[in-house]
Amino acid sequence: MADVIQAVQSKFPGAILEVVEYQGERTLVVRPERAKAVLAHLKQVEGFNFLVDISSAHWPEEGRIDVVYVVRNLKSREQLRVRTPLPIEDPAVETVSDLWGTADWLEREVYDLMGVQFTGHPDLRRIMLPEDFEGHPLRKEYPMEGDDEWRNYVPPEHGK
């Protein structure tokens, strides 16, 4: 894995902000404007051909939202995380849906629940919540309770 990280650092000087190792798992922290290029390199050159997941985390006290990609090399069985920090005011990163088809719905989920814009995505719209839903419920400033979480919600009828 060290050779993969060195190759990425050599190919993309200044793109890697940090390499984090925690309990045997490695994470590359990548500048947002270089995230897609790094991920494309990992897939096309380093063999990380399987996109396991895309998730996100909201860090309001640090003023950022992280988008986290988990990629795996099925041949070598290596797994790597790529994390890119985005500003809360305008969280946006380029789509990778053209690299991995599975990114389509994963990016839509992160958009729906966290409000991250994936520029260039072919169909970026809500995937879980209705189109008229206001806000992004996984952000920490989203209210935990209230009367208007889903104004037009009609509960299903059960037992018929």
TIBAKE-590193 format. One record per residue (C-alpha): residue number from 0; residue in one letter; x, y, z. Coordinates in steps of 0.05 Angstrom, whole numbers, padded with zeros to 5 digits. Layout:
N
<node NUM "A" <X Y Z>>
...
This chain:
160
<node 0 "M" <00000 00000 00000>>
<node 1 "A" <00058 00047 00014>>
<node 2 "D" <00078 00043 -00060>>
<node 3 "V" <00008 00063 -00081>>
<node 4 "I" <00009 00124 -00035>>
<node 5 "Q" <00078 00144 -00060>>
<node 6 "A" <00055 00137 -00132>>
<node 7 "V" <-00005 00182 -00118>>
<node 8 "Q" <00038 00233 -00082>>
<node 9 "S" <00088 00234 -00140>>
<node 10 "K" <00034 00239 -00194>>
<node 11 "F" <-00006 00293 -00157>>
<node 12 "P" <00043 00338 -00119>>
<node 13 "G" <00007 00381 -00068>>
<node 14 "A" <-00060 00345 -00077>>
<node 15 "I" <-00052 00301 -00016>>
<node 16 "L" <-00063 00342 00047>>
<node 17 "E" <-00051 00284 00095>>
<node 18 "V" <-00044 00209 00100>>
<node 19 "V" <-00080 00181 00160>>
<node 20 "E" <-00072 00110 00187>>
<node 21 "Y" <-00121 00085 00239>>
<node 22 "Q" <-00127 00013 00261>>
<node 23 "G" <-00094 -00012 00198>>
<node 24 "E" <-00137 00029 00150>>
<node 25 "R" <-00107 00084 00108>>
<node 26 "T" <-00141 00148 00086>>
<node 27 "L" <-00115 00198 00036>>
<node 28 "V" <-00141 00268 00051>>
<node 29 "V" <-00144 00301 -00018>>
<node 30 "R" <-00157 00373 -00040>>
<node 31 "P" <-00228 00377 -00069>>
<node 32 "E" <-00205 00403 -00137>>
<node 33 "R" <-00159 00342 -00145>>
<node 34 "A" <-00205 00288 -00116>>
<node 35 "K" <-00232 00263 -00182>>
<node 36 "A" <-00163 00259 -00215>>
<node 37 "V" <-00135 00221 -00155>>
<node 38 "L" <-00194 00173 -00155>>
<node 39 "A" <-00188 00162 -00231>>
<node 40 "H" <-00114 00146 -00222>>
<node 41 "L" <-00129 00098 -00165>>
<node 42 "K" <-00179 00062 -00210>>
<node 43 "Q" <-00145 00063 -00277>>
<node 44 "V" <-00071 00057 -00257>>
<node 45 "E" <-00069 00027 -00187>>
<node 46 "G" <-00125 -00023 -00196>>
<node 47 "F" <-00176 00003 -00145>>
<node 48 "N" <-00232 -00016 -00191>>
<node 49 "F" <-00288 -00026 -00140>>
<node 50 "L" <-00323 00033 -00107>>
<node 51 "V" <-00347 00006 -00041>>
<node 52 "D" <-00383 00068 -00015>>
<node 53 "I" <-00388 00144 -00014>>
<node 54 "S" <-00408 00175 00052>>
<node 55 "S" <-00402 00242 00086>>
<node 56 "A" <-00392 00274 00154>>
<node 57 "H" <-00411 00344 00178>>
<node 58 "W" <-00361 00380 00222>>
<node 59 "P" <-00394 00448 00237>>
<node 60 "E" <-00343 00469 00289>>
<node 61 "E" <-00289 00461 00236>>
<node 62 "G" <-00331 00492 00180>>
<node 63 "R" <-00329 00432 00135>>
<node 64 "I" <-00365 00372 00106>>
<node 65 "D" <-00322 00313 00088>>
<node 66 "V" <-00339 00267 00029>>
<node 67 "V" <-00308 00199 00039>>
<node 68 "Y" <-00297 00149 -00017>>
<node 69 "V" <-00279 00077 -00001>>
<node 70 "V" <-00245 00041 -00059>>
<node 71 "R" <-00219 -00030 -00063>>
<node 72 "N" <-00170 -00067 -00107>>
<node 73 "L" <-00205 -00134 -00116>>
<node 74 "K" <-00141 -00169 -00140>>
<node 75 "S" <-00095 -00148 -00083>>
<node 76 "R" <-00153 -00142 -00032>>
<node 77 "E" <-00127 -00074 -00011>>
<node 78 "Q" <-00177 -00021 00011>>
<node 79 "L" <-00166 00054 00015>>
<node 80 "R" <-00206 00114 00037>>
<node 81 "V" <-00202 00180 00001>>
<node 82 "R" <-00230 00238 00041>>
<node 83 "T" <-00241 00307 00014>>
<node 84 "P" <-00259 00366 00059>>
<node 85 "L" <-00310 00415 00031>>
<node 86 "P" <-00331 00484 00058>>
<node 87 "I" <-00400 00483 00092>>
<node 88 "E" <-00421 00546 00054>>
<node 89 "D" <-00414 00514 -00015>>
<node 90 "P" <-00399 00439 -00010>>
<node 91 "A" <-00384 00416 -00080>>
<node 92 "V" <-00339 00365 -00113>>
<node 93 "E" <-00336 00336 -00183>>
<node 94 "T" <-00377 00273 -00195>>
<node 95 "V" <-00344 00205 -00203>>
<node 96 "S" <-00407 00174 -00232>>
<node 97 "D" <-00372 00169 -00299>>
<node 98 "L" <-00316 00128 -00267>>
<node 99 "W" <-00361 00081 -00227>>
<node 100 "G" <-00434 00071 -00244>>
<node 101 "T" <-00450 00057 -00171>>
<node 102 "A" <-00430 00128 -00154>>
<node 103 "D" <-00494 00153 -00186>>
<node 104 "W" <-00541 00134 -00129>>
<node 105 "L" <-00488 00141 -00075>>
<node 106 "E" <-00475 00214 -00095>>
<node 107 "R" <-00550 00227 -00098>>
<node 108 "E" <-00557 00200 -00027>>
<node 109 "V" <-00501 00246 -00001>>
<node 110 "Y" <-00533 00304 -00038>>
<node 111 "D" <-00602 00289 -00010>>
<node 112 "L" <-00582 00279 00062>>
<node 113 "M" <-00522 00326 00068>>
<node 114 "G" <-00530 00377 00012>>
<node 115 "V" <-00464 00364 -00025>>
<node 116 "Q" <-00466 00384 -00098>>
<node 117 "F" <-00433 00335 -00145>>
<node 118 "T" <-00416 00377 -00206>>
<node 119 "G" <-00426 00343 -00272>>
<node 120 "H" <-00472 00290 -00244>>
<node 121 "P" <-00522 00270 -00298>>
<node 122 "D" <-00584 00267 -00252>>
<node 123 "L" <-00570 00300 -00185>>
<node 124 "R" <-00636 00301 -00148>>
<node 125 "R" <-00664 00274 -00083>>
<node 126 "I" <-00665 00199 -00078>>
<node 127 "M" <-00696 00185 -00010>>
<node 128 "L" <-00736 00247 00008>>
<node 129 "P" <-00790 00281 -00032>>
<node 130 "E" <-00769 00338 -00078>>
<node 131 "D" <-00806 00390 -00036>>
<node 132 "F" <-00769 00370 00028>>
<node 133 "E" <-00730 00429 00056>>
<node 134 "G" <-00661 00420 00084>>
<node 135 "H" <-00613 00363 00091>>
<node 136 "P" <-00628 00320 00153>>
<node 137 "L" <-00559 00292 00166>>
<node 138 "R" <-00529 00360 00177>>
<node 139 "K" <-00520 00375 00251>>
<node 140 "E" <-00558 00440 00248>>
<node 141 "Y" <-00621 00404 00224>>
<node 142 "P" <-00674 00404 00279>>
<node 143 "M" <-00683 00338 00315>>
<node 144 "E" <-00758 00348 00322>>
<node 145 "G" <-00812 00394 00298>>
<node 146 "D" <-00878 00397 00262>>
<node 147 "D" <-00854 00409 00191>>
<node 148 "E" <-00802 00356 00176>>
<node 149 "W" <-00846 00330 00120>>
<node 150 "R" <-00907 00374 00109>>
<node 151 "N" <-00941 00331 00056>>
<node 152 "Y" <-00928 00264 00089>>
<node 153 "V" <-00986 00216 00085>>
<node 154 "P" <-00974 00154 00128>>
<node 155 "P" <-00986 00087 00094>>
<node 156 "E" <-01049 00048 00111>>
<node 157 "H" <-01031 -00019 00142>>
<node 158 "G" <-01071 -00082 00152>>
<node 159 "K" <-01117 -00078 00092>>
